[in-house]
Amino acid sequence: MDKPQDDSPQDNPMRHPPEQASGSDGTPKFGRLLLVLISAVLLIVVITFASEAYFS
């Protein structure tokens, strides 16, 4: 019936597990996301120009 005394309520009141590191060095990597966003914008530009040439 006693509560475990492994951590104090101020440190972890909801008893969540400790956070895991996002990468090997802990820094977020935005290079891949940036490439995906640039390619999506380029695809939209190509579709826009292609549809404009096709329908006019």
mmCIF entry with sequence, helices, sheets and N, C-alpha, C, O atoms, coordinates in Angstrom:
data_MODEL
# 
_entry.id   MODEL 
# 
_entity.id                         1 
_entity.type                       polymer 
_entity.pdbx_number_of_molecules   1 
# 
_entity_poly.entity_id                      1 
_entity_poly.type                           'polypeptide(L)' 
_entity_poly.nstd_linkage                   no 
_entity_poly.nstd_monomer                   no 
_entity_poly.pdbx_seq_one_letter_code       MDKPQDDSPQDNPMRHPPEQASGSDGTPKFGRLLLVLISAVLLIVVITFASEAYFS 
_entity_poly.pdbx_seq_one_letter_code_can   MDKPQDDSPQDNPMRHPPEQASGSDGTPKFGRLLLVLISAVLLIVVITFASEAYFS 
_entity_poly.pdbx_strand_id                 A 
# 
loop_
_entity_poly_seq.entity_id 
_entity_poly_seq.num 
_entity_poly_seq.mon_id 
_entity_poly_seq.hetero 
1 1  MET n 
1 2  ASP n 
1 3  LYS n 
1 4  PRO n 
1 5  GLN n 
1 6  ASP n 
1 7  ASP n 
1 8  SER n 
1 9  PRO n 
1 10 GLN n 
1 11 ASP n 
1 12 ASN n 
1 13 PRO n 
1 14 MET n 
1 15 ARG n 
1 16 HIS n 
1 17 PRO n 
1 18 PRO n 
1 19 GLU n 
1 20 GLN n 
1 21 ALA n 
1 22 SER n 
1 23 GLY n 
1 24 SER n 
1 25 ASP n 
1 26 GLY n 
1 27 THR n 
1 28 PRO n 
1 29 LYS n 
1 30 PHE n 
1 31 GLY n 
1 32 ARG n 
1 33 LEU n 
1 34 LEU n 
1 35 LEU n 
1 36 VAL n 
1 37 LEU n 
1 38 ILE n 
1 39 SER n 
1 40 ALA n 
1 41 VAL n 
1 42 LEU n 
1 43 LEU n 
1 44 ILE n 
1 45 VAL n 
1 46 VAL n 
1 47 ILE n 
1 48 THR n 
1 49 PHE n 
1 50 ALA n 
1 51 SER n 
1 52 GLU n 
1 53 ALA n 
1 54 TYR n 
1 55 PHE n 
1 56 SER n 
# 
_struct_asym.id          A 
_struct_asym.entity_id   1 
# 
_struct_conf.conf_type_id            HELX_P 
_struct_conf.id                      HELX_P1 
_struct_conf.pdbx_PDB_helix_id       AA1 
_struct_conf.beg_label_comp_id       GLY 
_struct_conf.beg_label_asym_id       A 
_struct_conf.beg_label_seq_id        31 
_struct_conf.pdbx_beg_PDB_ins_code   ? 
_struct_conf.end_label_comp_id       PHE 
_struct_conf.end_label_asym_id       A 
_struct_conf.end_label_seq_id        55 
_struct_conf.pdbx_end_PDB_ins_code   ? 
_struct_conf.beg_auth_comp_id        GLY 
_struct_conf.beg_auth_asym_id        A 
_struct_conf.beg_auth_seq_id         31 
_struct_conf.end_auth_comp_id        PHE 
_struct_conf.end_auth_asym_id        A 
_struct_conf.end_auth_seq_id         55 
_struct_conf.pdbx_PDB_helix_class    1 
_struct_conf.details                 ? 
_struct_conf.pdbx_PDB_helix_length   25 
# 
_struct_conf_type.id          HELX_P 
_struct_conf_type.criteria    ? 
_struct_conf_type.reference   ? 
# 
loop_
_atom_site.group_PDB 
_atom_site.id 
_atom_site.type_symbol 
_atom_site.label_atom_id 
_atom_site.label_alt_id 
_atom_site.label_comp_id 
_atom_site.label_asym_id 
_atom_site.label_entity_id 
_atom_site.label_seq_id 
_atom_site.pdbx_PDB_ins_code 
_atom_site.Cartn_x 
_atom_site.Cartn_y 
_atom_site.Cartn_z 
_atom_site.occupancy 
_atom_site.B_iso_or_equiv 
_atom_site.pdbx_formal_charge 
_atom_site.auth_seq_id 
_atom_site.auth_comp_id 
_atom_site.auth_asym_id 
_atom_site.auth_atom_id 
_atom_site.pdbx_PDB_model_num 
ATOM 1   N N  . MET A 1 1  ? 0.804  -1.193 0.000   1.00 0.00 ? 1  MET A N  1 
ATOM 2   C CA . MET A 1 1  ? 0.000  0.000  0.000   1.00 0.00 ? 1  MET A CA 1 
ATOM 3   C C  . MET A 1 1  ? 0.851  1.263  0.000   1.00 0.00 ? 1  MET A C  1 
ATOM 4   O O  . MET A 1 1  ? 0.397  2.336  -0.396  1.00 0.00 ? 1  MET A O  1 
ATOM 5   N N  . ASP A 1 2  ? 2.087  1.118  0.448   1.00 0.00 ? 2  ASP A N  1 
ATOM 6   C CA . ASP A 1 2  ? 2.977  2.271  0.446   1.00 0.00 ? 2  ASP A CA 1 
ATOM 7   C C  . ASP A 1 2  ? 3.400  2.588  -0.981  1.00 0.00 ? 2  ASP A C  1 
ATOM 8   O O  . ASP A 1 2  ? 3.554  1.697  -1.817  1.00 0.00 ? 2  ASP A O  1 
ATOM 9   N N  . LYS A 1 3  ? 3.587  3.888  -1.241  1.00 0.00 ? 3  LYS A N  1 
ATOM 10  C CA . LYS A 1 3  ? 4.051  4.319  -2.547  1.00 0.00 ? 3  LYS A CA 1 
ATOM 11  C C  . LYS A 1 3  ? 5.542  4.060  -2.664  1.00 0.00 ? 3  LYS A C  1 
ATOM 12  O O  . LYS A 1 3  ? 6.267  4.164  -1.674  1.00 0.00 ? 3  LYS A O  1 
ATOM 13  N N  . PRO A 1 4  ? 6.011  3.724  -3.854  1.00 0.00 ? 4  PRO A N  1 
ATOM 14  C CA . PRO A 1 4  ? 7.468  3.579  -4.018  1.00 0.00 ? 4  PRO A CA 1 
ATOM 15  C C  . PRO A 1 4  ? 8.148  4.930  -3.888  1.00 0.00 ? 4  PRO A C  1 
ATOM 16  O O  . PRO A 1 4  ? 7.610  5.951  -4.318  1.00 0.00 ? 4  PRO A O  1 
ATOM 17  N N  . GLN A 1 5  ? 9.308  4.931  -3.304  1.00 0.00 ? 5  GLN A N  1 
ATOM 18  C CA . GLN A 1 5  ? 10.038 6.174  -3.029  1.00 0.00 ? 5  GLN A CA 1 
ATOM 19  C C  . GLN A 1 5  ? 11.175 6.398  -4.027  1.00 0.00 ? 5  GLN A C  1 
ATOM 20  O O  . GLN A 1 5  ? 12.156 7.066  -3.700  1.00 0.00 ? 5  GLN A O  1 
ATOM 21  N N  . ASP A 1 6  ? 11.053 5.836  -5.270  1.00 0.00 ? 6  ASP A N  1 
ATOM 22  C CA . ASP A 1 6  ? 12.163 5.945  -6.216  1.00 0.00 ? 6  ASP A CA 1 
ATOM 23  C C  . ASP A 1 6  ? 12.328 7.346  -6.783  1.00 0.00 ? 6  ASP A C  1 
ATOM 24  O O  . ASP A 1 6  ? 13.445 7.739  -7.118  1.00 0.00 ? 6  ASP A O  1 
ATOM 25  N N  . ASP A 1 7  ? 11.238 8.116  -6.901  1.00 0.00 ? 7  ASP A N  1 
ATOM 26  C CA . ASP A 1 7  ? 11.368 9.506  -7.362  1.00 0.00 ? 7  ASP A CA 1 
ATOM 27  C C  . ASP A 1 7  ? 10.352 10.367 -6.624  1.00 0.00 ? 7  ASP A C  1 
ATOM 28  O O  . ASP A 1 7  ? 9.276  9.905  -6.245  1.00 0.00 ? 7  ASP A O  1 
ATOM 29  N N  . SER A 1 8  ? 10.713 11.609 -6.434  1.00 0.00 ? 8  SER A N  1 
ATOM 30  C CA . SER A 1 8  ? 9.844  12.501 -5.676  1.00 0.00 ? 8  SER A CA 1 
ATOM 31  C C  . SER A 1 8  ? 8.722  13.019 -6.572  1.00 0.00 ? 8  SER A C  1 
ATOM 32  O O  . SER A 1 8  ? 8.891  13.030 -7.791  1.00 0.00 ? 8  SER A O  1 
ATOM 33  N N  . PRO A 1 9  ? 7.586  13.448 -6.022  1.00 0.00 ? 9  PRO A N  1 
ATOM 34  C CA . PRO A 1 9  ? 6.477  13.948 -6.846  1.00 0.00 ? 9  PRO A CA 1 
ATOM 35  C C  . PRO A 1 9  ? 6.830  15.188 -7.645  1.00 0.00 ? 9  PRO A C  1 
ATOM 36  O O  . PRO A 1 9  ? 6.233  15.422 -8.696  1.00 0.00 ? 9  PRO A O  1 
ATOM 37  N N  . GLN A 1 10 ? 7.783  15.994 -7.183  1.00 0.00 ? 10 GLN A N  1 
ATOM 38  C CA . GLN A 1 10 ? 8.144  17.183 -7.946  1.00 0.00 ? 10 GLN A CA 1 
ATOM 39  C C  . GLN A 1 10 ? 8.891  16.816 -9.224  1.00 0.00 ? 10 GLN A C  1 
ATOM 40  O O  . GLN A 1 10 ? 8.760  17.512 -10.231 1.00 0.00 ? 10 GLN A O  1 
ATOM 41  N N  . ASP A 1 11 ? 9.669  15.743 -9.202  1.00 0.00 ? 11 ASP A N  1 
ATOM 42  C CA . ASP A 1 11 ? 10.455 15.367 -10.374 1.00 0.00 ? 11 ASP A CA 1 
ATOM 43  C C  . ASP A 1 11 ? 9.584  14.765 -11.481 1.00 0.00 ? 11 ASP A C  1 
ATOM 44  O O  . ASP A 1 11 ? 9.749  15.099 -12.655 1.00 0.00 ? 11 ASP A O  1 
ATOM 45  N N  . ASN A 1 12 ? 8.663  13.882 -11.108 1.00 0.00 ? 12 ASN A N  1 
ATOM 46  C CA . ASN A 1 12 ? 7.872  13.171 -12.097 1.00 0.00 ? 12 ASN A CA 1 
ATOM 47  C C  . ASN A 1 12 ? 6.488  12.889 -11.522 1.00 0.00 ? 12 ASN A C  1 
ATOM 48  O O  . ASN A 1 12 ? 6.210  11.756 -11.130 1.00 0.00 ? 12 ASN A O  1 
ATOM 49  N N  . PRO A 1 13 ? 5.615  13.893 -11.462 1.00 0.00 ? 13 PRO A N  1 
ATOM 50  C CA . PRO A 1 13 ? 4.326  13.695 -10.786 1.00 0.00 ? 13 PRO A CA 1 
ATOM 51  C C  . PRO A 1 13 ? 3.400  12.723 -11.508 1.00 0.00 ? 13 PRO A C  1 
ATOM 52  O O  . PRO A 1 13 ? 2.586  12.070 -10.855 1.00 0.00 ? 13 PRO A O  1 
ATOM 53  N N  . MET A 1 14 ? 3.492  12.604 -12.821 1.00 0.00 ? 14 MET A N  1 
ATOM 54  C CA . MET A 1 14 ? 2.603  11.712 -13.580 1.00 0.00 ? 14 MET A CA 1 
ATOM 55  C C  . MET A 1 14 ? 3.237  10.350 -13.837 1.00 0.00 ? 14 MET A C  1 
ATOM 56  O O  . MET A 1 14 ? 2.635  9.499  -14.493 1.00 0.00 ? 14 MET A O  1 
ATOM 57  N N  . ARG A 1 15 ? 4.436  10.140 -13.329 1.00 0.00 ? 15 ARG A N  1 
ATOM 58  C CA . ARG A 1 15 ? 5.174  8.887  -13.490 1.00 0.00 ? 15 ARG A CA 1 
ATOM 59  C C  . ARG A 1 15 ? 5.379  8.523  -14.960 1.00 0.00 ? 15 ARG A C  1 
ATOM 60  O O  . ARG A 1 15 ? 5.256  7.357  -15.336 1.00 0.00 ? 15 ARG A O  1 
ATOM 61  N N  . HIS A 1 16 ? 5.694  9.530  -15.799 1.00 0.00 ? 16 HIS A N  1 
ATOM 62  C CA . HIS A 1 16 ? 5.995  9.293  -17.205 1.00 0.00 ? 16 HIS A CA 1 
ATOM 63  C C  . HIS A 1 16 ? 7.379  8.674  -17.321 1.00 0.00 ? 16 HIS A C  1 
ATOM 64  O O  . HIS A 1 16 ? 8.239  8.921  -16.475 1.00 0.00 ? 16 HIS A O  1 
ATOM 65  N N  . PRO A 1 17 ? 7.606  7.869  -18.362 1.00 0.00 ? 17 PRO A N  1 
ATOM 66  C CA . PRO A 1 17 ? 8.959  7.335  -18.568 1.00 0.00 ? 17 PRO A CA 1 
ATOM 67  C C  . PRO A 1 17 ? 9.899  8.459  -19.005 1.00 0.00 ? 17 PRO A C  1 
ATOM 68  O O  . PRO A 1 17 ? 9.446  9.463  -19.555 1.00 0.00 ? 17 PRO A O  1 
ATOM 69  N N  . PRO A 1 18 ? 11.170 8.305  -18.772 1.00 0.00 ? 18 PRO A N  1 
ATOM 70  C CA . PRO A 1 18 ? 12.118 9.363  -19.183 1.00 0.00 ? 18 PRO A CA 1 
ATOM 71  C C  . PRO A 1 18 ? 12.136 9.513  -20.693 1.00 0.00 ? 18 PRO A C  1 
ATOM 72  O O  . PRO A 1 18 ? 11.920 8.546  -21.424 1.00 0.00 ? 18 PRO A O  1 
ATOM 73  N N  . GLU A 1 19 ? 12.396 10.738 -21.161 1.00 0.00 ? 19 GLU A N  1 
ATOM 74  C CA . GLU A 1 19 ? 12.405 11.005 -22.592 1.00 0.00 ? 19 GLU A CA 1 
ATOM 75  C C  . GLU A 1 19 ? 13.621 10.368 -23.244 1.00 0.00 ? 19 GLU A C  1 
ATOM 76  O O  . GLU A 1 19 ? 14.698 10.282 -22.655 1.00 0.00 ? 19 GLU A O  1 
ATOM 77  N N  . GLN A 1 20 ? 13.415 9.927  -24.469 1.00 0.00 ? 20 GLN A N  1 
ATOM 78  C CA . GLN A 1 20 ? 14.514 9.337  -25.222 1.00 0.00 ? 20 GLN A CA 1 
ATOM 79  C C  . GLN A 1 20 ? 15.136 10.403 -26.107 1.00 0.00 ? 20 GLN A C  1 
ATOM 80  O O  . GLN A 1 20 ? 14.477 11.370 -26.488 1.00 0.00 ? 20 GLN A O  1 
ATOM 81  N N  . ALA A 1 21 ? 16.399 10.222 -26.429 1.00 0.00 ? 21 ALA A N  1 
ATOM 82  C CA . ALA A 1 21 ? 17.098 11.167 -27.296 1.00 0.00 ? 21 ALA A CA 1 
ATOM 83  C C  . ALA A 1 21 ? 16.540 11.084 -28.706 1.00 0.00 ? 21 ALA A C  1 
ATOM 84  O O  . ALA A 1 21 ? 16.198 9.998  -29.175 1.00 0.00 ? 21 ALA A O  1 
ATOM 85  N N  . SER A 1 22 ? 16.441 12.235 -29.398 1.00 0.00 ? 22 SER A N  1 
ATOM 86  C CA . SER A 1 22 ? 15.875 12.261 -30.746 1.00 0.00 ? 22 SER A CA 1 
ATOM 87  C C  . SER A 1 22 ? 16.871 11.768 -31.789 1.00 0.00 ? 22 SER A C  1 
ATOM 88  O O  . SER A 1 22 ? 16.458 11.269 -32.836 1.00 0.00 ? 22 SER A O  1 
ATOM 89  N N  . GLY A 1 23 ? 18.143 11.893 -31.536 1.00 0.00 ? 23 GLY A N  1 
ATOM 90  C CA . GLY A 1 23 ? 19.157 11.445 -32.483 1.00 0.00 ? 23 GLY A CA 1 
ATOM 91  C C  . GLY A 1 23 ? 20.363 10.920 -31.734 1.00 0.00 ? 23 GLY A C  1 
ATOM 92  O O  . GLY A 1 23 ? 20.353 10.822 -30.507 1.00 0.00 ? 23 GLY A O  1 
ATOM 93  N N  . SER A 1 24 ? 21.388 10.589 -32.471 1.00 0.00 ? 24 SER A N  1 
ATOM 94  C CA . SER A 1 24 ? 22.570 10.045 -31.821 1.00 0.00 ? 24 SER A CA 1 
ATOM 95  C C  . SER A 1 24 ? 23.282 11.110 -30.983 1.00 0.00 ? 24 SER A C  1 
ATOM 96  O O  . SER A 1 24 ? 23.861 10.804 -29.941 1.00 0.00 ? 24 SER A O  1 
ATOM 97  N N  . ASP A 1 25 ? 23.235 12.366 -31.449 1.00 0.00 ? 25 ASP A N  1 
ATOM 98  C CA . ASP A 1 25 ? 23.880 13.429 -30.690 1.00 0.00 ? 25 ASP A CA 1 
ATOM 99  C C  . ASP A 1 25 ? 22.874 14.348 -30.002 1.00 0.00 ? 25 ASP A C  1 
ATOM 100 O O  . ASP A 1 25 ? 23.272 15.311 -29.346 1.00 0.00 ? 25 ASP A O  1 
ATOM 101 N N  . GLY A 1 26 ? 21.587 14.070 -30.140 1.00 0.00 ? 26 GLY A N  1 
ATOM 102 C CA . GLY A 1 26 ? 20.574 14.858 -29.457 1.00 0.00 ? 26 GLY A CA 1 
ATOM 103 C C  . GLY A 1 26 ? 20.105 16.083 -30.211 1.00 0.00 ? 26 GLY A C  1 
ATOM 104 O O  . GLY A 1 26 ? 19.221 16.793 -29.730 1.00 0.00 ? 26 GLY A O  1 
ATOM 105 N N  . THR A 1 27 ? 20.671 16.356 -31.387 1.00 0.00 ? 27 THR A N  1 
ATOM 106 C CA . THR A 1 27 ? 20.256 17.526 -32.153 1.00 0.00 ? 27 THR A CA 1 
ATOM 107 C C  . THR A 1 27 ? 19.279 17.097 -33.246 1.00 0.00 ? 27 THR A C  1 
ATOM 108 O O  . THR A 1 27 ? 19.477 16.051 -33.864 1.00 0.00 ? 27 THR A O  1 
ATOM 109 N N  . PRO A 1 28 ? 18.233 17.878 -33.498 1.00 0.00 ? 28 PRO A N  1 
ATOM 110 C CA . PRO A 1 28 ? 17.302 17.513 -34.568 1.00 0.00 ? 28 PRO A CA 1 
ATOM 111 C C  . PRO A 1 28 ? 17.954 17.689 -35.931 1.00 0.00 ? 28 PRO A C  1 
ATOM 112 O O  . PRO A 1 28 ? 18.807 18.557 -36.119 1.00 0.00 ? 28 PRO A O  1 
ATOM 113 N N  . LYS A 1 29 ? 17.545 16.859 -36.871 1.00 0.00 ? 29 LYS A N  1 
ATOM 114 C CA . LYS A 1 29 ? 18.115 16.908 -38.218 1.00 0.00 ? 29 LYS A CA 1 
ATOM 115 C C  . LYS A 1 29 ? 17.039 17.396 -39.179 1.00 0.00 ? 29 LYS A C  1 
ATOM 116 O O  . LYS A 1 29 ? 16.042 16.711 -39.407 1.00 0.00 ? 29 LYS A O  1 
ATOM 117 N N  . PHE A 1 30 ? 17.249 18.596 -39.748 1.00 0.00 ? 30 PHE A N  1 
ATOM 118 C CA . PHE A 1 30 ? 16.252 19.207 -40.612 1.00 0.00 ? 30 PHE A CA 1 
ATOM 119 C C  . PHE A 1 30 ? 16.613 19.088 -42.089 1.00 0.00 ? 30 PHE A C  1 
ATOM 120 O O  . PHE A 1 30 ? 15.849 19.557 -42.931 1.00 0.00 ? 30 PHE A O  1 
ATOM 121 N N  . GLY A 1 31 ? 17.728 18.490 -42.431 1.00 0.00 ? 31 GLY A N  1 
ATOM 122 C CA . GLY A 1 31 ? 18.157 18.411 -43.823 1.00 0.00 ? 31 GLY A CA 1 
ATOM 123 C C  . GLY A 1 31 ? 17.200 17.613 -44.684 1.00 0.00 ? 31 GLY A C  1 
ATOM 124 O O  . GLY A 1 31 ? 16.833 18.048 -45.776 1.00 0.00 ? 31 GLY A O  1 
ATOM 125 N N  . ARG A 1 32 ? 16.789 16.436 -44.195 1.00 0.00 ? 32 ARG A N  1 
ATOM 126 C CA . ARG A 1 32 ? 15.885 15.591 -44.974 1.00 0.00 ? 32 ARG A CA 1 
ATOM 127 C C  . ARG A 1 32 ? 14.524 16.248 -45.118 1.00 0.00 ? 32 ARG A C  1 
ATOM 128 O O  . ARG A 1 32 ? 13.917 16.199 -46.189 1.00 0.00 ? 32 ARG A O  1 
ATOM 129 N N  . LEU A 1 33 ? 14.042 16.861 -44.048 1.00 0.00 ? 33 LEU A N  1 
ATOM 130 C CA . LEU A 1 33 ? 12.763 17.560 -44.115 1.00 0.00 ? 33 LEU A CA 1 
ATOM 131 C C  . LEU A 1 33 ? 12.825 18.720 -45.095 1.00 0.00 ? 33 LEU A C  1 
ATOM 132 O O  . LEU A 1 33 ? 11.873 18.955 -45.839 1.00 0.00 ? 33 LEU A O  1 
ATOM 133 N N  . LEU A 1 34 ? 13.927 19.440 -45.102 1.00 0.00 ? 34 LEU A N  1 
ATOM 134 C CA . LEU A 1 34 ? 14.083 20.551 -46.031 1.00 0.00 ? 34 LEU A CA 1 
ATOM 135 C C  . LEU A 1 34 ? 14.075 20.065 -47.478 1.00 0.00 ? 34 LEU A C  1 
ATOM 136 O O  . LEU A 1 34 ? 13.478 20.708 -48.342 1.00 0.00 ? 34 LEU A O  1 
ATOM 137 N N  . LEU A 1 35 ? 14.727 18.947 -47.750 1.00 0.00 ? 35 LEU A N  1 
ATOM 138 C CA . LEU A 1 35 ? 14.716 18.403 -49.109 1.00 0.00 ? 35 LEU A CA 1 
ATOM 139 C C  . LEU A 1 35 ? 13.316 17.971 -49.527 1.00 0.00 ? 35 LEU A C  1 
ATOM 140 O O  . LEU A 1 35 ? 12.926 18.181 -50.676 1.00 0.00 ? 35 LEU A O  1 
ATOM 141 N N  . VAL A 1 36 ? 12.563 17.379 -48.627 1.00 0.00 ? 36 VAL A N  1 
ATOM 142 C CA . VAL A 1 36 ? 11.196 16.970 -48.946 1.00 0.00 ? 36 VAL A CA 1 
ATOM 143 C C  . VAL A 1 36 ? 10.327 18.188 -49.226 1.00 0.00 ? 36 VAL A C  1 
ATOM 144 O O  . VAL A 1 36 ? 9.534  18.175 -50.168 1.00 0.00 ? 36 VAL A O  1 
ATOM 145 N N  . LEU A 1 37 ? 10.464 19.233 -48.428 1.00 0.00 ? 37 LEU A N  1 
ATOM 146 C CA . LEU A 1 37 ? 9.658  20.439 -48.643 1.00 0.00 ? 37 LEU A CA 1 
ATOM 147 C C  . LEU A 1 37 ? 10.009 21.119 -49.962 1.00 0.00 ? 37 LEU A C  1 
ATOM 148 O O  . LEU A 1 37 ? 9.118  21.575 -50.678 1.00 0.00 ? 37 LEU A O  1 
ATOM 149 N N  . ILE A 1 38 ? 11.288 21.192 -50.288 1.00 0.00 ? 38 ILE A N  1 
ATOM 150 C CA . ILE A 1 38 ? 11.705 21.810 -51.552 1.00 0.00 ? 38 ILE A CA 1 
ATOM 151 C C  . ILE A 1 38 ? 11.191 20.999 -52.732 1.00 0.00 ? 38 ILE A C  1 
ATOM 152 O O  . ILE A 1 38 ? 10.716 21.567 -53.715 1.00 0.00 ? 38 ILE A O  1 
ATOM 153 N N  . SER A 1 39 ? 11.284 19.675 -52.645 1.00 0.00 ? 39 SER A N  1 
ATOM 154 C CA . SER A 1 39 ? 10.788 18.856 -53.757 1.00 0.00 ? 39 SER A CA 1 
ATOM 155 C C  . SER A 1 39 ? 9.268  18.961 -53.896 1.00 0.00 ? 39 SER A C  1 
ATOM 156 O O  . SER A 1 39 ? 8.754  18.904 -55.013 1.00 0.00 ? 39 SER A O  1 
ATOM 157 N N  . ALA A 1 40 ? 8.539  19.114 -52.787 1.00 0.00 ? 40 ALA A N  1 
ATOM 158 C CA . ALA A 1 40 ? 7.084  19.290 -52.868 1.00 0.00 ? 40 ALA A CA 1 
ATOM 159 C C  . ALA A 1 40 ? 6.740  20.607 -53.543 1.00 0.00 ? 40 ALA A C  1 
ATOM 160 O O  . ALA A 1 40 ? 5.820  20.654 -54.360 1.00 0.00 ? 40 ALA A O  1 
ATOM 161 N N  . VAL A 1 41 ? 7.452  21.669 -53.223 1.00 0.00 ? 41 VAL A N  1 
ATOM 162 C CA . VAL A 1 41 ? 7.204  22.970 -53.852 1.00 0.00 ? 41 VAL A CA 1 
ATOM 163 C C  . VAL A 1 41 ? 7.534  22.898 -55.340 1.00 0.00 ? 41 VAL A C  1 
ATOM 164 O O  . VAL A 1 41 ? 6.788  23.430 -56.163 1.00 0.00 ? 41 VAL A O  1 
ATOM 165 N N  . LEU A 1 42 ? 8.636  22.249 -55.693 1.00 0.00 ? 42 LEU A N  1 
ATOM 166 C CA . LEU A 1 42 ? 8.992  22.117 -57.105 1.00 0.00 ? 42 LEU A CA 1 
ATOM 167 C C  . LEU A 1 42 ? 7.958  21.291 -57.861 1.00 0.00 ? 42 LEU A C  1 
ATOM 168 O O  . LEU A 1 42 ? 7.650  21.601 -59.012 1.00 0.00 ? 42 LEU A O  1 
ATOM 169 N N  . LEU A 1 43 ? 7.422  20.259 -57.245 1.00 0.00 ? 43 LEU A N  1 
ATOM 170 C CA . LEU A 1 43 ? 6.381  19.456 -57.885 1.00 0.00 ? 43 LEU A CA 1 
ATOM 171 C C  . LEU A 1 43 ? 5.128  20.289 -58.137 1.00 0.00 ? 43 LEU A C  1 
ATOM 172 O O  . LEU A 1 43 ? 4.501  20.165 -59.189 1.00 0.00 ? 43 LEU A O  1 
ATOM 173 N N  . ILE A 1 44 ? 4.764  21.133 -57.183 1.00 0.00 ? 44 ILE A N  1 
ATOM 174 C CA . ILE A 1 44 ? 3.598  22.010 -57.359 1.00 0.00 ? 44 ILE A CA 1 
ATOM 175 C C  . ILE A 1 44 ? 3.838  22.994 -58.494 1.00 0.00 ? 44 ILE A C  1 
ATOM 176 O O  . ILE A 1 44 ? 2.931  23.263 -59.281 1.00 0.00 ? 44 ILE A O  1 
ATOM 177 N N  . VAL A 1 45 ? 5.051  23.536 -58.589 1.00 0.00 ? 45 VAL A N  1 
ATOM 178 C CA . VAL A 1 45 ? 5.381  24.474 -59.669 1.00 0.00 ? 45 VAL A CA 1 
ATOM 179 C C  . VAL A 1 45 ? 5.301  23.775 -61.022 1.00 0.00 ? 45 VAL A C  1 
ATOM 180 O O  . VAL A 1 45 ? 4.765  24.334 -61.978 1.00 0.00 ? 45 VAL A O  1 
ATOM 181 N N  . VAL A 1 46 ? 5.831  22.557 -61.109 1.00 0.00 ? 46 VAL A N  1 
ATOM 182 C CA . VAL A 1 46 ? 5.799  21.812 -62.371 1.00 0.00 ? 46 VAL A CA 1 
ATOM 183 C C  . VAL A 1 46 ? 4.360  21.498 -62.765 1.00 0.00 ? 46 VAL A C  1 
ATOM 184 O O  . VAL A 1 46 ? 4.001  21.639 -63.934 1.00 0.00 ? 46 VAL A O  1 
ATOM 185 N N  . ILE A 1 47 ? 3.539  21.081 -61.820 1.00 0.00 ? 47 ILE A N  1 
ATOM 186 C CA . ILE A 1 47 ? 2.133  20.781 -62.123 1.00 0.00 ? 47 ILE A CA 1 
ATOM 187 C C  . ILE A 1 47 ? 1.407  22.048 -62.570 1.00 0.00 ? 47 ILE A C  1 
ATOM 188 O O  . ILE A 1 47 ? 0.578  21.995 -63.479 1.00 0.00 ? 47 ILE A O  1 
ATOM 189 N N  . THR A 1 48 ? 1.708  23.177 -61.945 1.00 0.00 ? 48 THR A N  1 
ATOM 190 C CA . THR A 1 48 ? 1.058  24.438 -62.311 1.00 0.00 ? 48 THR A CA 1 
ATOM 191 C C  . THR A 1 48 ? 1.402  24.833 -63.749 1.00 0.00 ? 48 THR A C  1 
ATOM 192 O O  . THR A 1 48 ? 0.515  25.164 -64.535 1.00 0.00 ? 48 THR A O  1 
ATOM 193 N N  . PHE A 1 49 ? 2.701  24.797 -64.090 1.00 0.00 ? 49 PHE A N  1 
ATOM 194 C CA . PHE A 1 49 ? 3.102  25.180 -65.437 1.00 0.00 ? 49 PHE A CA 1 
ATOM 195 C C  . PHE A 1 49 ? 2.603  24.175 -66.464 1.00 0.00 ? 49 PHE A C  1 
ATOM 196 O O  . PHE A 1 49 ? 2.233  24.564 -67.572 1.00 0.00 ? 49 PHE A O  1 
ATOM 197 N N  . ALA A 1 50 ? 2.587  22.910 -66.124 1.00 0.00 ? 50 ALA A N  1 
ATOM 198 C CA . ALA A 1 50 ? 2.114  21.885 -67.072 1.00 0.00 ? 50 ALA A CA 1 
ATOM 199 C C  . ALA A 1 50 ? 0.626  22.046 -67.328 1.00 0.00 ? 50 ALA A C  1 
ATOM 200 O O  . ALA A 1 50 ? 0.184  21.948 -68.472 1.00 0.00 ? 50 ALA A O  1 
ATOM 201 N N  . SER A 1 51 ? -0.152 22.291 -66.285 1.00 0.00 ? 51 SER A N  1 
ATOM 202 C CA . SER A 1 51 ? -1.584 22.459 -66.481 1.00 0.00 ? 51 SER A CA 1 
ATOM 203 C C  . SER A 1 51 ? -1.900 23.758 -67.223 1.00 0.00 ? 51 SER A C  1 
ATOM 204 O O  . SER A 1 51 ? -2.854 23.814 -67.999 1.00 0.00 ? 51 SER A O  1 
ATOM 205 N N  . GLU A 1 52 ? -1.111 24.787 -66.987 1.00 0.00 ? 52 GLU A N  1 
ATOM 206 C CA . GLU A 1 52 ? -1.307 26.053 -67.705 1.00 0.00 ? 52 GLU A CA 1 
ATOM 207 C C  . GLU A 1 52 ? -0.999 25.862 -69.194 1.00 0.00 ? 52 GLU A C  1 
ATOM 208 O O  . GLU A 1 52 ? -1.712 26.401 -70.040 1.00 0.00 ? 52 GLU A O  1 
ATOM 209 N N  . ALA A 1 53 ? 0.028  25.121 -69.519 1.00 0.00 ? 53 ALA A N  1 
ATOM 210 C CA . ALA A 1 53 ? 0.373  24.878 -70.928 1.00 0.00 ? 53 ALA A CA 1 
ATOM 211 C C  . ALA A 1 53 ? -0.649 23.954 -71.579 1.00 0.00 ? 53 ALA A C  1 
ATOM 212 O O  . ALA A 1 53 ? -0.938 24.103 -72.767 1.00 0.00 ? 53 ALA A O  1 
ATOM 213 N N  . TYR A 1 54 ? -1.191 23.023 -70.843 1.00 0.00 ? 54 TYR A N  1 
ATOM 214 C CA . TYR A 1 54 ? -2.130 22.064 -71.404 1.00 0.00 ? 54 TYR A CA 1 
ATOM 215 C C  . TYR A 1 54 ? -3.494 22.674 -71.655 1.00 0.00 ? 54 TYR A C  1 
ATOM 216 O O  . TYR A 1 54 ? -4.123 22.391 -72.675 1.00 0.00 ? 54 TYR A O  1 
ATOM 217 N N  . PHE A 1 55 ? -3.961 23.510 -70.736 1.00 0.00 ? 55 PHE A N  1 
ATOM 218 C CA . PHE A 1 55 ? -5.323 24.045 -70.822 1.00 0.00 ? 55 PHE A CA 1 
ATOM 219 C C  . PHE A 1 55 ? -5.405 25.375 -71.571 1.00 0.00 ? 55 PHE A C  1 
ATOM 220 O O  . PHE A 1 55 ? -6.504 25.898 -71.757 1.00 0.00 ? 55 PHE A O  1 
ATOM 221 N N  . SER A 1 56 ? -4.287 25.929 -72.001 1.00 0.00 ? 56 SER A N  1 
ATOM 222 C CA . SER A 1 56 ? -4.373 27.211 -72.713 1.00 0.00 ? 56 SER A CA 1 
ATOM 223 C C  . SER A 1 56 ? -3.898 27.082 -74.153 1.00 0.00 ? 56 SER A C  1 
ATOM 224 O O  . SER A 1 56 ? -3.903 28.064 -74.895 1.00 0.00 ? 56 SER A O  1 
# 
